[in-house]
Amino acid sequence: MFRRWSACQGRNGASAISYPTWLLWTGANATTAMYTATNLNDVWLAFVSSIYALCCMVVIALTEFKRLVHRRTKNVSPHRGDRDRAWGGHLRAA
């Protein structure tokens, strides 16, 4: 739980998140879901494992988003405002 929270709050581009680890967990949960649905006919476990796999994919997507924002903030010139830094000046309030 702490790792996920630190990824949300960190300012280093979510470097504490390992893609191979989260992809392994995603694959394990998806495989469990498929196995329980087809071989064991356990709908509840298949559903829960699918939700776990989905949550792992969300963590991977959020990590990629954080790293993208972090890369963009490193490439922005220092004279722009903080509001424009995260998006590289592409999105501005009207």
C-alpha positions in Angstrom: 0.0 0.0 0.0 2.8 2.4 0.9 4.5 1.9 -2.5 1.3 2.8 -4.4 0.8 5.9 -2.2 4.5 7.0 -2.7 4.0 6.6 -6.5 1.1 9.1 -6.3 2.9 11.6 -4.1 6.5 11.2 -5.4 8.2 13.8 -7.5 10.6 11.5 -9.2 8.4 10.1 -11.9 7.2 7.0 -10.0 10.7 5.4 -10.2 9.8 3.0 -7.3 7.3 1.1 -9.6 8.7 -1.8 -11.5 7.0 -2.6 -14.8 8.1 -6.3 -14.9 6.8 -6.9 -11.4 3.4 -5.3 -12.1 3.2 -7.1 -15.5 3.9 -10.4 -13.7 1.1 -9.7 -11.1 -1.2 -8.7 -14.0 -0.5 -12.0 -15.8 -0.9 -14.1 -12.7 -4.2 -12.6 -11.9 -5.5 -12.8 -15.4 -4.4 -16.4 -15.7 -6.1 -17.2 -12.4 -9.3 -15.6 -13.7 -9.2 -17.6 -16.9 -8.4 -20.9 -15.2 -11.1 -20.5 -12.5 -13.7 -19.5 -15.1 -13.0 -22.4 -17.5 -11.8 -25.3 -15.4 -13.2 -24.7 -11.9 -16.4 -22.9 -12.9 -15.8 -20.6 -10.0 -17.4 -17.3 -11.2 -16.7 -15.4 -8.0 -12.9 -16.1 -8.0 -12.8 -15.4 -11.7 -14.5 -12.1 -11.1 -12.2 -11.1 -8.2 -9.1 -12.1 -10.1 -10.2 -10.1 -13.1 -10.6 -7.0 -10.9 -7.1 -7.6 -9.4 -5.7 -7.8 -13.0 -7.5 -4.6 -13.9 -6.2 -2.8 -10.9 -2.6 -3.9 -11.8 -3.2 -2.5 -15.3 -4.4 0.8 -13.8 -1.2 1.0 -11.7 0.9 0.5 -14.8 -1.1 3.2 -16.7 -0.8 5.7 -13.9 2.9 5.0 -13.6 3.4 5.6 -17.3 1.4 8.8 -17.0 3.5 10.0 -14.0 6.7 9.2 -15.9 5.5 11.1 -18.9 4.7 14.2 -16.9 8.0 13.9 -15.1 9.9 13.8 -18.4 8.0 16.8 -19.7 8.7 18.8 -16.5 12.4 18.2 -16.9 12.3 19.5 -20.5 10.4 22.7 -19.7 12.4 26.0 -19.4 12.5 27.4 -15.9 10.9 30.7 -16.7 7.4 29.2 -17.2 4.9 29.0 -14.4 4.2 25.9 -12.4 0.8 25.5 -14.0 2.3 25.0 -17.4 5.2 22.8 -16.4 3.3 19.5 -16.0 1.9 19.7 -19.5 4.8 21.4 -21.3 2.6 24.4 -21.9 0.2 22.5 -24.2 -2.9 22.7 -21.9 -3.8 26.0 -20.4 -6.9 27.2 -18.6 -9.0 29.5 -20.8 
